[in-house]
Amino acid sequence: MGNSPSASFIEKAAGAVIALVRPRLEQDSTAIALFGDYNCGAKAVSERIAELLDKEDFTVLLISEDDYFRLTPAANLQKRIEEPDWVGVGEVRLELLDSHIGKLLGEKGPIEKPVIIAAEERFDTEQIAAFHYDLILVYGAYTGFLSKVNHRVFLNPASPDDLPMDNPIFSAIYQREKECINEEKKAADLEIGQD
């Protein structure tokens, strides 16, 4: 479904996010949510931001929303098919993710973070130490709904035509996701689109 964002979009988005947060980076820890439609490149943009800021000796922590889903990928897909109303923010433990962001921003850790082992359809955990992170990047479809982030960035590299849906079930799931994302988009501090 759809194409991954271009390298030029990833560079543009990373540069725009760094410009947005640079004033705060010099003063205090900050957290940003990167979100958008399916295949918007949030992970690739997050990784590029981390790579660029690492060269400047900033500490960056990446957190994927995928680790906070309530169900494993196969179980979640099955529930989405059986219960279309399941699609949306209820799929993700946003309250736990928000709590973790708050603790990390306040350096009140350690936290025990869930980790999805998708190939084995199971969750594990990892410890993240209390540490001063200059930037915490949280990425995923519904991260724009988080309350503890300082900025919300909507990534919009593709047009709706870039996501052909021949399967009516997946088309309905995508449309429901899009409705949720359009709601959270209203809270975005910055929208980055294709040139």
ChimeraX attribute file (.defattr): number of C-alpha atoms within 10 A of each C-alpha:
attribute: neighborCount
match mode: 1-to-1
recipient: residues
	/A:1	10
	/A:2	15
	/A:3	13
	/A:4	16
	/A:5	19
	/A:6	13
	/A:7	12
	/A:8	11
	/A:9	21
	/A:10	26
	/A:11	14
	/A:12	16
	/A:13	28
	/A:14	24
	/A:15	15
	/A:16	17
	/A:17	21
	/A:18	16
	/A:19	10
	/A:20	16
	/A:21	17
	/A:22	14
	/A:23	10
	/A:24	13
	/A:25	16
	/A:26	10
	/A:27	9
	/A:28	12
	/A:29	20
	/A:30	22
	/A:31	24
	/A:32	25
	/A:33	28
	/A:34	29
	/A:35	30
	/A:36	28
	/A:37	24
	/A:38	20
	/A:39	21
	/A:40	25
	/A:41	27
	/A:42	29
	/A:43	20
	/A:44	19
	/A:45	25
	/A:46	26
	/A:47	18
	/A:48	17
	/A:49	23
	/A:50	22
	/A:51	14
	/A:52	14
	/A:53	18
	/A:54	12
	/A:55	9
	/A:56	9
	/A:57	9
	/A:58	16
	/A:59	17
	/A:60	22
	/A:61	17
	/A:62	17
	/A:63	20
	/A:64	20
	/A:65	22
	/A:66	20
	/A:67	22
	/A:68	21
	/A:69	20
	/A:70	15
	/A:71	20
	/A:72	20
	/A:73	18
	/A:74	13
	/A:75	12
	/A:76	16
	/A:77	16
	/A:78	13
	/A:79	16
	/A:80	19
	/A:81	16
	/A:82	11
	/A:83	10
	/A:84	14
	/A:85	12
	/A:86	16
	/A:87	21
	/A:88	18
	/A:89	16
	/A:90	12
	/A:91	17
	/A:92	20
	/A:93	16
	/A:94	20
	/A:95	14
	/A:96	13
	/A:97	23
	/A:98	17
	/A:99	15
	/A:100	20
	/A:101	26
	/A:102	17
	/A:103	16
	/A:104	24
	/A:105	23
	/A:106	14
	/A:107	16
	/A:108	15
	/A:109	17
	/A:110	14
	/A:111	18
	/A:112	13
	/A:113	17
	/A:114	18
	/A:115	18
	/A:116	21
	/A:117	14
	/A:118	13
	/A:119	9
	/A:120	9
	/A:121	12
	/A:122	13
	/A:123	16
	/A:124	11
	/A:125	13
	/A:126	10
	/A:127	11
	/A:128	14
	/A:129	13
	/A:130	15
	/A:131	14
	/A:132	18
	/A:133	19
	/A:134	20
	/A:135	25
	/A:136	24
	/A:137	24
	/A:138	25
	/A:139	26
	/A:140	22
	/A:141	27
	/A:142	25
	/A:143	27
	/A:144	27
	/A:145	22
	/A:146	20
	/A:147	17
	/A:148	19
	/A:149	20
	/A:150	15
	/A:151	21
	/A:152	27
	/A:153	25
	/A:154	28
	/A:155	26
	/A:156	22
	/A:157	23
	/A:158	21
	/A:159	11
	/A:160	11
	/A:161	8
	/A:162	12
	/A:163	16
	/A:164	10
	/A:165	14
	/A:166	9
	/A:167	8
	/A:168	9
	/A:169	14
	/A:170	14
	/A:171	14
	/A:172	16
	/A:173	18
	/A:174	17
	/A:175	13
	/A:176	17
	/A:177	19
	/A:178	18
	/A:179	12
	/A:180	18
	/A:181	23
	/A:182	14
	/A:183	13
	/A:184	20
	/A:185	21
	/A:186	12
	/A:187	14
	/A:188	18
	/A:189	13
	/A:190	16
	/A:191	18
	/A:192	18
	/A:193	15
	/A:194	15
	/A:195	7
